[in-house]
Amino acid sequence: MRAARVVTLVLTAHGSRDPRSAANAQAVASRIRRLRPGLDVRVAFCDLNTPRLVDALTPGAVVSPFLLADAYHARTDIPRQIADCGVSVRQAAVLGEDDRLVAVMHERIAELGLSTTDSELGLVVVAIGSTHAAANARTADVAGKLIAGTRWATATTAFATGSGPSPADAVDRLRRNGARRMVIAPWFLAPGQLTDRVLKYAAGEGIPMAAPLGSHQLVAETVLDRFDTALAEPIAA
C-alpha cells in the first residue's frame, strides 16, 4: 500500500530584527500543527531571519504568506524567490481582511475594557502602508468592518509607513469629526518596531491601543483556509 504523500506548508513571514515577530510566526505554526496533525509545517522568512524561504522549499509545498496585505512581498518578492529556486510549489493567498481576523481585533479592543456603545469613541486602524494603492484600499475596509455593529462615532485608517495619513493625522481628523475619545487598533500580525512607534505616540496622547492580532487560533485557522484553497489548485511549473 502506497504511503500518503506528506504536504508541506511553508509559513512565510517578512522577517524582522525584532525577535517578537519571528516568535509570533513560530507560535502560529505551532497552532497550525495542533489543528492539523501530520501536516509538515515549516516557518521561513523573506529577509532578516532564518531559515530563508529558499532554504525551506520542497517540491509540492504550499508557500503560505504570513502577510495581511496583497502587496510587494506577496506579489513580487515571494514569487521571485520561488522562481529563483526552480522548485514546483503553490503559493497561497495572503490573509487579507478576513472576517476571522476582524473578530480577533474586536477581541483585542474588548481587552481594553471599551464599550461598543460609546457614541463618542473614534477608532483608528493603523496598518503598514504600501506603494500598492489597491492594497491600501483593501486595508481601509477593516475600519468599516470593525465599527459595524457598534455605536462608535467614526472610524478611519492610518499607515505607519508610506505617504498615507499618519496616526496623528487620523486622530486629528476624527477629533474634527466630533470624536471625544479614541482607540487605536494595530492591524499587524505581531508586535515589533513599528507597533512600538505607534504605541509611543498613543501613550503620549493618552490613547489606548489594542494588541496586534498575534497567535490567536483564528489567525492559524485563516492560514489553513488559504493553504487548503491553494492545495486544491494546479501546481505551478
N, C-alpha and C positions, 0 to 999 in steps of 0.2 A: 504494500500500500504506500503510495507516494505521500511524503510528509507535506503538511500545509506550508505554503510559501510565507515567510516572515516579511511583513511590510514594515518599512522604517518611516517614522515621522521625524523630520528634522525641524525642530522648533528654532526658527532663525530670527534672532534679535539683532538690533542695530549694533549694539556694543557701546560701552561707556567706561570712562575712567572711574566712575563711582561704583564701588563694589555692590551696592544695594541693587543696582539694575540687573547684574548677572545673577545675583542670589534670587531675585524675584522670578527670572526666567527658569531657573532650576526648580523653584518651588512649584511653578505651574506645570513643569514637566513631570514632577512627582505626582501631582494631582491627576494628570492625564494617565499615568501608569496605573493608578488606583482605579480610575474609571474604566480603563481598557486593558485588563491584564493580558499579557502576552504580546502586546504591541511594543515593538522596538522604538523607544522614544529617545532621541538624541537632541542635545542643545548645541547650537552653533551661533556664530556671530559674524556679521558682515565686516566688522572692524573693531579694533581696540582690545578685544578679549579673545581668548582661545577656549575651545577649538574654533578655528575659522570654518566657514561654510565649506570651502574647498576640501577640507580635511574630514568632513563628516558625511559627504555624499556617498551613496552606494546605489548601484543600478536598481531602478524601480522604486526608489524612495519618493516620498512626498515632502517637498520643502514647504513648510507652513510658516509664512512670515508672521513673526510676533510683533505686528505693527498695527496701528489703528488706521492710518491714512494710506490711501492708494496713491502714493506719490513717488518720489525719486527712487527710494530704496526698493520698493516693490516693483516699479515699472522698469527700472534701468539697472540698478546695482546688483540685485539678486539674479535677474536673468543673465546679466553679463558674466557673473561669477560661475553660474551653472554652465553657460556656453563654453567658457574657458576650460572647464573640467572635461567636457566632452562626454558626460555621463547622462544616460537617458533617465530623466526623472520627471515628475509632475510638480507644478507649483500651485499651491492653493491660494485662495484669495486672502486679502488682509481681513482683520477682524471688523473694521469699519464701525458703523454707528448702530451696531446690533442692539436690539431691544434688551437682550440679556445684560449687556454692558451698561446700558442706561439704568437698568434695575439695580445693578451693583452701585452705580454712582448715587442713586437715590438712597441706598443703604448708608453710603459714606456720609452723605449730607445729614441723614437722620441721626447718625452717631454724634453730631454736634448739638443735638437737642433742639433743633429749629422746627418750628411748626409749619406745616404745609398750608395753614390757614392765615398766615401772616400776610395781609394785603399790602404791607409797606416794605416788603422784602424784595430786593433786587438780586438776581442771580447772574454771576459772570462765569461762563465756562472758559477756562484757559487751556489752550492746546499748543502743540508745536506748529508753527507756521510753515507753509510750503510755497515754493515758487509755482506749484501746480494749482492754478486758480480753482479748478473743479474740486480738488481735494479739500481746499479750504471751505468751499461752499458746502460740501457734504458734512464737514465737521461742524459747520454752523447750524446744521439741523439738530444737533444734540441739545442745544439750549431750548428749542421749542419742545422737544420730547421731554426734557426734564421738568419744564414748567407746566406741562399738560396735567390736568387733574389736581393742581394746587390752586391756591388763591394768591400766589405770589404776584407782586405788582408787574414785574417785567423781567426779561432775560436777554442777554446778549453774549457775544463771543469775542474773546481776545486771544492774541497769539504771543507766546513767549519769545518767539524768534520771527524774523522776517519783517515785512513792511506793513502788516496788518495792524489793526488797533491794539495798543498795548493794554495790559490790565488797568493801568491808571487812566487811559483814555476811556475804556469801557465803564469804569466806575464813575467817572465824571459824567458820561452820557446818561447812565441810569439815574444819577442824582438829579440831573436836569429834568429827567422824565418823572420825577416825583418819588423815587425810592428813598426811604429814610434809613434803611438798614441793608446790609449787603452780605452775601456769602459767595465764596469763590469755590468752584468745582474744577479741580485739575483733571483734564481729560488726558491722563497719562497712565501708562501701564505700571510704572514703578517710580519710586522716589529717586531723585538724582539732583544734579547741579541746577537744572532749570527749575524744578519744583521748589528747591531751596530758595532760589532767587525770588520766585513768586511768593513764597511763604514769608520771606523777609519783608517784601512790600506789604503784604496783607497785615502782618503784625504791626508794622509802622502805622498803618491806617486804622488799626483796631477792627479788622475784618476777619471773621472766622473763615478758615479754609479747610475743606474736607481732605481726606486722604486720597491718594491715587487709587486706581482700580485694584492693583495688587494681584495676589494669587488666589483670589476668590474662585470657588468652584465653578461659577457661571463663566468665568474667563476661560477655564480649562474646557468647559463644555462647548464654548464658541469655537475654540481652536479645533476640537474634534469634529464639529459640524463642517468647518471649512475643509478639513482633512478628508472626511467622508465624501464630500462633494467632488473634490479633486480626484479621489481614488476611482470614482465612477466614470471619469473622463479618459479618453485615449491618451496614452503616454506620449510625451514629446520625443522626437527623434534626437 
